[in-house]
Amino acid sequence: MQPLANHVCPLCGGANQCAPAKAGTLDVECWCSTVSISPEALARVPAELVDKACLCPRCAAAVSPTQPGQAAPDA
C-alpha cells in the first residue's frame, strides 16, 4: 500500500506537509501521527476528499488562516 500523492490541504489549499505523500511510502512518520486533530476541522473536509487528502498543521489545529487585510481573530 502506498500513500496518495496529495500534497494540498483540502481546507486552505496550502501545503499539507504530509511526509508519507512526499516520500511516496508509508514507512515514514508524519507530523499528524503525534498531534490531536480538531474534530471541527475534520468536519469541514469536503465529502469527496475524506480519506483522500491530509490537512495542513494549521487547519488540523482549527486555526483559521488570516487573509491579507484582515486582523487575526484574537487581535
PDB file as gemmi writes it, atoms N, CA and C in Angstrom:
CRYST1    1.000    1.000    1.000  90.00  90.00  90.00 P 1                      
ATOM      1  N   MET A   1       0.840  -1.172   0.000  1.00  0.00           N  
ATOM      2  CA  MET A   1       0.000   0.000   0.000  1.00  0.00           C  
ATOM      3  C   MET A   1       0.891   1.245   0.000  1.00  0.00           C  
ATOM      4  N   GLN A   2       0.500   2.258  -0.799  1.00  0.00           N  
ATOM      5  CA  GLN A   2       1.259   3.498  -0.882  1.00  0.00           C  
ATOM      6  C   GLN A   2       0.369   4.682  -0.523  1.00  0.00           C  
ATOM      7  N   PRO A   3       0.956   5.763  -0.016  1.00  0.00           N  
ATOM      8  CA  PRO A   3       0.162   6.949   0.303  1.00  0.00           C  
ATOM      9  C   PRO A   3      -0.309   7.623  -0.980  1.00  0.00           C  
ATOM     10  N   LEU A   4      -1.419   8.330  -0.892  1.00  0.00           N  
ATOM     11  CA  LEU A   4      -1.888   9.112  -2.025  1.00  0.00           C  
ATOM     12  C   LEU A   4      -0.936  10.296  -2.219  1.00  0.00           C  
ATOM     13  N   ALA A   5      -0.692  10.634  -3.440  1.00  0.00           N  
ATOM     14  CA  ALA A   5       0.234  11.738  -3.738  1.00  0.00           C  
ATOM     15  C   ALA A   5      -0.494  13.074  -3.695  1.00  0.00           C  
ATOM     16  N   ASN A   6      -1.160  13.335  -2.591  1.00  0.00           N  
ATOM     17  CA  ASN A   6      -1.894  14.577  -2.424  1.00  0.00           C  
ATOM     18  C   ASN A   6      -1.121  15.456  -1.448  1.00  0.00           C  
ATOM     19  N   HIS A   7      -0.655  16.602  -1.923  1.00  0.00           N  
ATOM     20  CA  HIS A   7       0.180  17.484  -1.108  1.00  0.00           C  
ATOM     21  C   HIS A   7      -0.532  18.771  -0.713  1.00  0.00           C  
ATOM     22  N   VAL A   8      -1.843  18.846  -0.967  1.00  0.00           N  
ATOM     23  CA  VAL A   8      -2.598  20.078  -0.744  1.00  0.00           C  
ATOM     24  C   VAL A   8      -3.658  19.871   0.334  1.00  0.00           C  
ATOM     25  N   CYS A   9      -3.728  20.808   1.264  1.00  0.00           N  
ATOM     26  CA  CYS A   9      -4.748  20.778   2.309  1.00  0.00           C  
ATOM     27  C   CYS A   9      -6.105  21.071   1.678  1.00  0.00           C  
ATOM     28  N   PRO A  10      -7.115  20.230   1.956  1.00  0.00           N  
ATOM     29  CA  PRO A  10      -8.427  20.432   1.354  1.00  0.00           C  
ATOM     30  C   PRO A  10      -9.194  21.624   1.922  1.00  0.00           C  
ATOM     31  N   LEU A  11      -8.706  22.210   3.014  1.00  0.00           N  
ATOM     32  CA  LEU A  11      -9.407  23.345   3.614  1.00  0.00           C  
ATOM     33  C   LEU A  11      -8.842  24.692   3.174  1.00  0.00           C  
ATOM     34  N   CYS A  12      -7.524  24.814   3.132  1.00  0.00           N  
ATOM     35  CA  CYS A  12      -6.932  26.121   2.804  1.00  0.00           C  
ATOM     36  C   CYS A  12      -6.202  26.139   1.465  1.00  0.00           C  
ATOM     37  N   GLY A  13      -5.925  24.958   0.904  1.00  0.00           N  
ATOM     38  CA  GLY A  13      -5.218  24.901  -0.370  1.00  0.00           C  
ATOM     39  C   GLY A  13      -3.716  25.006  -0.240  1.00  0.00           C  
ATOM     40  N   GLY A  14      -3.217  25.108   0.983  1.00  0.00           N  
ATOM     41  CA  GLY A  14      -1.778  25.186   1.215  1.00  0.00           C  
ATOM     42  C   GLY A  14      -1.143  23.807   1.273  1.00  0.00           C  
ATOM     43  N   ALA A  15       0.168  23.789   1.412  1.00  0.00           N  
ATOM     44  CA  ALA A  15       0.901  22.524   1.525  1.00  0.00           C  
ATOM     45  C   ALA A  15       0.509  21.827   2.827  1.00  0.00           C  
ATOM     46  N   ASN A  16       0.195  20.539   2.737  1.00  0.00           N  
ATOM     47  CA  ASN A  16      -0.232  19.804   3.936  1.00  0.00           C  
ATOM     48  C   ASN A  16       0.933  19.198   4.722  1.00  0.00           C  
ATOM     49  N   GLN A  17       2.124  19.266   4.180  1.00  0.00           N  
ATOM     50  CA  GLN A  17       3.332  18.773   4.850  1.00  0.00           C  
ATOM     51  C   GLN A  17       3.264  17.283   5.186  1.00  0.00           C  
ATOM     52  N   CYS A  18       2.559  16.517   4.355  1.00  0.00           N  
ATOM     53  CA  CYS A  18       2.415  15.074   4.577  1.00  0.00           C  
ATOM     54  C   CYS A  18       3.719  14.370   4.190  1.00  0.00           C  
ATOM     55  N   ALA A  19       4.446  13.869   5.173  1.00  0.00           N  
ATOM     56  CA  ALA A  19       5.734  13.211   4.923  1.00  0.00           C  
ATOM     57  C   ALA A  19       5.580  11.933   4.093  1.00  0.00           C  
ATOM     58  N   PRO A  20       4.591  11.060   4.373  1.00  0.00           N  
ATOM     59  CA  PRO A  20       4.437   9.871   3.540  1.00  0.00           C  
ATOM     60  C   PRO A  20       4.122  10.206   2.082  1.00  0.00           C  
ATOM     61  N   ALA A  21       3.269  11.202   1.849  1.00  0.00           N  
ATOM     62  CA  ALA A  21       2.949  11.586   0.466  1.00  0.00           C  
ATOM     63  C   ALA A  21       4.193  12.118  -0.238  1.00  0.00           C  
ATOM     64  N   LYS A  22       4.974  12.907   0.475  1.00  0.00           N  
ATOM     65  CA  LYS A  22       6.203  13.462  -0.104  1.00  0.00           C  
ATOM     66  C   LYS A  22       7.217  12.361  -0.406  1.00  0.00           C  
ATOM     67  N   ALA A  23       7.334  11.402   0.515  1.00  0.00           N  
ATOM     68  CA  ALA A  23       8.309  10.327   0.349  1.00  0.00           C  
ATOM     69  C   ALA A  23       7.813   9.224  -0.594  1.00  0.00           C  
ATOM     70  N   GLY A  24       6.502   9.137  -0.772  1.00  0.00           N  
ATOM     71  CA  GLY A  24       5.942   8.082  -1.610  1.00  0.00           C  
ATOM     72  C   GLY A  24       5.898   6.730  -0.931  1.00  0.00           C  
ATOM     73  N   THR A  25       5.999   6.727   0.397  1.00  0.00           N  
ATOM     74  CA  THR A  25       5.977   5.479   1.152  1.00  0.00           C  
ATOM     75  C   THR A  25       5.352   5.714   2.526  1.00  0.00           C  
ATOM     76  N   LEU A  26       4.716   4.696   3.055  1.00  0.00           N  
ATOM     77  CA  LEU A  26       4.138   4.783   4.394  1.00  0.00           C  
ATOM     78  C   LEU A  26       5.159   4.444   5.481  1.00  0.00           C  
ATOM     79  N   ASP A  27       6.403   4.242   5.088  1.00  0.00           N  
ATOM     80  CA  ASP A  27       7.460   3.877   6.041  1.00  0.00           C  
ATOM     81  C   ASP A  27       8.020   5.072   6.803  1.00  0.00           C  
ATOM     82  N   VAL A  28       7.524   6.276   6.527  1.00  0.00           N  
ATOM     83  CA  VAL A  28       7.979   7.466   7.253  1.00  0.00           C  
ATOM     84  C   VAL A  28       6.836   7.985   8.115  1.00  0.00           C  
ATOM     85  N   GLU A  29       7.184   8.540   9.270  1.00  0.00           N  
ATOM     86  CA  GLU A  29       6.168   9.060  10.176  1.00  0.00           C  
ATOM     87  C   GLU A  29       5.797  10.481   9.765  1.00  0.00           C  
ATOM     88  N   CYS A  30       4.526  10.789   9.861  1.00  0.00           N  
ATOM     89  CA  CYS A  30       4.046  12.120   9.518  1.00  0.00           C  
ATOM     90  C   CYS A  30       3.815  12.934  10.790  1.00  0.00           C  
ATOM     91  N   TRP A  31       3.829  14.243  10.634  1.00  0.00           N  
ATOM     92  CA  TRP A  31       3.593  15.149  11.763  1.00  0.00           C  
ATOM     93  C   TRP A  31       2.249  14.854  12.436  1.00  0.00           C  
ATOM     94  N   CYS A  32       1.261  14.417  11.654  1.00  0.00           N  
ATOM     95  CA  CYS A  32      -0.092  14.240  12.189  1.00  0.00           C  
ATOM     96  C   CYS A  32      -0.223  13.049  13.141  1.00  0.00           C  
ATOM     97  N   SER A  33       0.749  12.177  13.136  1.00  0.00           N  
ATOM     98  CA  SER A  33       0.653  10.999  13.994  1.00  0.00           C  
ATOM     99  C   SER A  33       0.970  11.314  15.454  1.00  0.00           C  
ATOM    100  N   THR A  34       1.436  12.526  15.723  1.00  0.00           N  
ATOM    101  CA  THR A  34       1.806  12.880  17.101  1.00  0.00           C  
ATOM    102  C   THR A  34       0.992  14.039  17.658  1.00  0.00           C  
ATOM    103  N   VAL A  35      -0.074  14.440  16.961  1.00  0.00           N  
ATOM    104  CA  VAL A  35      -0.895  15.566  17.419  1.00  0.00           C  
ATOM    105  C   VAL A  35      -2.367  15.173  17.426  1.00  0.00           C  
ATOM    106  N   SER A  36      -3.164  15.970  18.104  1.00  0.00           N  
ATOM    107  CA  SER A  36      -4.611  15.799  18.067  1.00  0.00           C  
ATOM    108  C   SER A  36      -5.157  16.649  16.929  1.00  0.00           C  
ATOM    109  N   ILE A  37      -6.017  16.059  16.123  1.00  0.00           N  
ATOM    110  CA  ILE A  37      -6.636  16.763  15.006  1.00  0.00           C  
ATOM    111  C   ILE A  37      -7.993  17.284  15.468  1.00  0.00           C  
ATOM    112  N   SER A  38      -8.259  18.541  15.193  1.00  0.00           N  
ATOM    113  CA  SER A  38      -9.509  19.169  15.591  1.00  0.00           C  
ATOM    114  C   SER A  38     -10.704  18.488  14.929  1.00  0.00           C  
ATOM    115  N   PRO A  39     -11.683  18.030  15.713  1.00  0.00           N  
ATOM    116  CA  PRO A  39     -12.892  17.445  15.130  1.00  0.00           C  
ATOM    117  C   PRO A  39     -13.633  18.455  14.240  1.00  0.00           C  
ATOM    118  N   GLU A  40     -13.566  19.731  14.605  1.00  0.00           N  
ATOM    119  CA  GLU A  40     -14.205  20.777  13.805  1.00  0.00           C  
ATOM    120  C   GLU A  40     -13.560  20.863  12.428  1.00  0.00           C  
ATOM    121  N   ALA A  41     -12.240  20.744  12.378  1.00  0.00           N  
ATOM    122  CA  ALA A  41     -11.532  20.792  11.097  1.00  0.00           C  
ATOM    123  C   ALA A  41     -11.890  19.577  10.252  1.00  0.00           C  
ATOM    124  N   LEU A  42     -11.914  18.413  10.860  1.00  0.00           N  
ATOM    125  CA  LEU A  42     -12.270  17.199  10.116  1.00  0.00           C  
ATOM    126  C   LEU A  42     -13.680  17.293   9.547  1.00  0.00           C  
ATOM    127  N   ALA A  43     -14.578  17.908  10.284  1.00  0.00           N  
ATOM    128  CA  ALA A  43     -15.961  18.037   9.826  1.00  0.00           C  
ATOM    129  C   ALA A  43     -16.079  18.959   8.616  1.00  0.00           C  
ATOM    130  N   ARG A  44     -15.090  19.834   8.411  1.00  0.00           N  
ATOM    131  CA  ARG A  44     -15.120  20.774   7.282  1.00  0.00           C  
ATOM    132  C   ARG A  44     -14.524  20.198   6.001  1.00  0.00           C  
ATOM    133  N   VAL A  45     -13.917  19.025   6.063  1.00  0.00           N  
ATOM    134  CA  VAL A  45     -13.325  18.419   4.869  1.00  0.00           C  
ATOM    135  C   VAL A  45     -14.454  18.008   3.917  1.00  0.00           C  
ATOM    136  N   PRO A  46     -14.382  18.442   2.657  1.00  0.00           N  
ATOM    137  CA  PRO A  46     -15.419  18.047   1.692  1.00  0.00           C  
ATOM    138  C   PRO A  46     -15.522  16.527   1.603  1.00  0.00           C  
ATOM    139  N   ALA A  47     -16.739  16.028   1.489  1.00  0.00           N  
ATOM    140  CA  ALA A  47     -17.000  14.579   1.499  1.00  0.00           C  
ATOM    141  C   ALA A  47     -16.149  13.833   0.478  1.00  0.00           C  
ATOM    142  N   GLU A  48     -15.960  14.417  -0.705  1.00  0.00           N  
ATOM    143  CA  GLU A  48     -15.198  13.725  -1.747  1.00  0.00           C  
ATOM    144  C   GLU A  48     -13.696  13.637  -1.447  1.00  0.00           C  
ATOM    145  N   LEU A  49     -13.231  14.371  -0.413  1.00  0.00           N  
ATOM    146  CA  LEU A  49     -11.806  14.333  -0.065  1.00  0.00           C  
ATOM    147  C   LEU A  49     -11.525  13.630   1.255  1.00  0.00           C  
ATOM    148  N   VAL A  50     -12.562  13.146   1.934  1.00  0.00           N  
ATOM    149  CA  VAL A  50     -12.353  12.405   3.185  1.00  0.00           C  
ATOM    150  C   VAL A  50     -11.543  11.156   2.876  1.00  0.00           C  
ATOM    151  N   ASP A  51     -10.499  10.924   3.641  1.00  0.00           N  
ATOM    152  CA  ASP A  51      -9.572   9.803   3.475  1.00  0.00           C  
ATOM    153  C   ASP A  51      -8.784   9.873   2.164  1.00  0.00           C  
ATOM    154  N   LYS A  52      -8.767  11.041   1.528  1.00  0.00           N  
ATOM    155  CA  LYS A  52      -8.019  11.204   0.280  1.00  0.00           C  
ATOM    156  C   LYS A  52      -7.076  12.393   0.309  1.00  0.00           C  
ATOM    157  N   ALA A  53      -7.211  13.264   1.308  1.00  0.00           N  
ATOM    158  CA  ALA A  53      -6.362  14.446   1.405  1.00  0.00           C  
ATOM    159  C   ALA A  53      -6.083  14.758   2.868  1.00  0.00           C  
ATOM    160  N   CYS A  54      -4.851  15.111   3.151  1.00  0.00           N  
ATOM    161  CA  CYS A  54      -4.438  15.428   4.520  1.00  0.00           C  
ATOM    162  C   CYS A  54      -4.554  16.923   4.788  1.00  0.00           C  
ATOM    163  N   LEU A  55      -4.901  17.253   6.018  1.00  0.00           N  
ATOM    164  CA  LEU A  55      -4.935  18.642   6.436  1.00  0.00           C  
ATOM    165  C   LEU A  55      -3.520  19.145   6.696  1.00  0.00           C  
ATOM    166  N   CYS A  56      -3.332  20.448   6.595  1.00  0.00           N  
ATOM    167  CA  CYS A  56      -2.056  21.050   6.991  1.00  0.00           C  
ATOM    168  C   CYS A  56      -2.084  21.224   8.511  1.00  0.00           C  
ATOM    169  N   PRO A  57      -0.935  21.442   9.147  1.00  0.00           N  
ATOM    170  CA  PRO A  57      -0.914  21.599  10.599  1.00  0.00           C  
ATOM    171  C   PRO A  57      -1.818  22.726  11.101  1.00  0.00           C  
ATOM    172  N   ARG A  58      -1.857  23.844  10.391  1.00  0.00           N  
ATOM    173  CA  ARG A  58      -2.674  24.985  10.819  1.00  0.00           C  
ATOM    174  C   ARG A  58      -4.163  24.618  10.813  1.00  0.00           C  
ATOM    175  N   CYS A  59      -4.634  24.027   9.726  1.00  0.00           N  
ATOM    176  CA  CYS A  59      -6.047  23.653   9.647  1.00  0.00           C  
ATOM    177  C   CYS A  59      -6.377  22.507  10.595  1.00  0.00           C  
ATOM    178  N   ALA A  60      -5.470  21.587  10.779  1.00  0.00           N  
ATOM    179  CA  ALA A  60      -5.704  20.465  11.688  1.00  0.00           C  
ATOM    180  C   ALA A  60      -5.903  20.949  13.114  1.00  0.00           C  
ATOM    181  N   ALA A  61      -5.264  22.067  13.451  1.00  0.00           N  
ATOM    182  CA  ALA A  61      -5.413  22.650  14.776  1.00  0.00           C  
ATOM    183  C   ALA A  61      -6.618  23.580  14.836  1.00  0.00           C  
ATOM    184  N   ALA A  62      -7.342  23.714  13.704  1.00  0.00           N  
ATOM    185  CA  ALA A  62      -8.513  24.581  13.579  1.00  0.00           C  
ATOM    186  C   ALA A  62      -8.145  26.047  13.744  1.00  0.00           C  
ATOM    187  N   VAL A  63      -6.977  26.418  13.249  1.00  0.00           N  
ATOM    188  CA  VAL A  63      -6.548  27.812  13.253  1.00  0.00           C  
ATOM    189  C   VAL A  63      -6.870  28.373  11.884  1.00  0.00           C  
ATOM    190  N   SER A  64      -7.683  29.399  11.838  1.00  0.00           N  
ATOM    191  CA  SER A  64      -8.067  29.998  10.563  1.00  0.00           C  
ATOM    192  C   SER A  64      -6.912  30.811  10.003  1.00  0.00           C  
ATOM    193  N   PRO A  65      -6.584  30.609   8.717  1.00  0.00           N  
ATOM    194  CA  PRO A  65      -5.548  31.442   8.115  1.00  0.00           C  
ATOM    195  C   PRO A  65      -6.058  32.880   8.006  1.00  0.00           C  
ATOM    196  N   THR A  66      -5.184  33.836   8.226  1.00  0.00           N  
ATOM    197  CA  THR A  66      -5.545  35.233   8.130  1.00  0.00           C  
ATOM    198  C   THR A  66      -5.394  35.692   6.695  1.00  0.00           C  
ATOM    199  N   GLN A  67      -6.438  36.279   6.167  1.00  0.00           N  
ATOM    200  CA  GLN A  67      -6.396  36.816   4.820  1.00  0.00           C  
ATOM    201  C   GLN A  67      -5.702  38.177   4.848  1.00  0.00           C  
ATOM    202  N   PRO A  68      -5.012  38.557   3.751  1.00  0.00           N  
ATOM    203  CA  PRO A  68      -4.394  39.876   3.706  1.00  0.00           C  
ATOM    204  C   PRO A  68      -5.440  40.954   3.961  1.00  0.00           C  
ATOM    205  N   GLY A  69      -5.101  41.894   4.840  1.00  0.00           N  
ATOM    206  CA  GLY A  69      -6.006  42.977   5.142  1.00  0.00           C  
ATOM    207  C   GLY A  69      -6.972  42.680   6.270  1.00  0.00           C  
ATOM    208  N   GLN A  70      -6.946  41.448   6.812  1.00  0.00           N  
ATOM    209  CA  GLN A  70      -7.819  41.088   7.922  1.00  0.00           C  
ATOM    210  C   GLN A  70      -7.002  40.962   9.183  1.00  0.00           C  
ATOM    211  N   ALA A  71      -7.590  41.311  10.281  1.00  0.00           N  
ATOM    212  CA  ALA A  71      -6.932  41.123  11.570  1.00  0.00           C  
ATOM    213  C   ALA A  71      -7.121  39.681  11.996  1.00  0.00           C  
ATOM    214  N   ALA A  72      -6.185  39.179  12.768  1.00  0.00           N  
ATOM    215  CA  ALA A  72      -6.319  37.834  13.315  1.00  0.00           C  
ATOM    216  C   ALA A  72      -7.517  37.813  14.260  1.00  0.00           C  
ATOM    217  N   PRO A  73      -8.214  36.679  14.395  1.00  0.00           N  
ATOM    218  CA  PRO A  73      -9.419  36.596  15.221  1.00  0.00           C  
ATOM    219  C   PRO A  73      -9.237  37.052  16.659  1.00  0.00           C  
ATOM    220  N   ASP A  74      -8.049  36.862  17.216  1.00  0.00           N  
ATOM    221  CA  ASP A  74      -7.833  37.246  18.612  1.00  0.00           C  
ATOM    222  C   ASP A  74      -7.125  38.587  18.761  1.00  0.00           C  
ATOM    223  N   ALA A  75      -7.040  39.337  17.690  1.00  0.00           N  
ATOM    224  CA  ALA A  75      -6.347  40.648  17.726  1.00  0.00           C  
ATOM    225  C   ALA A  75      -7.274  41.725  18.229  1.00  0.00           C  
TER     226      ALA A  75                                                      
END                                                                             
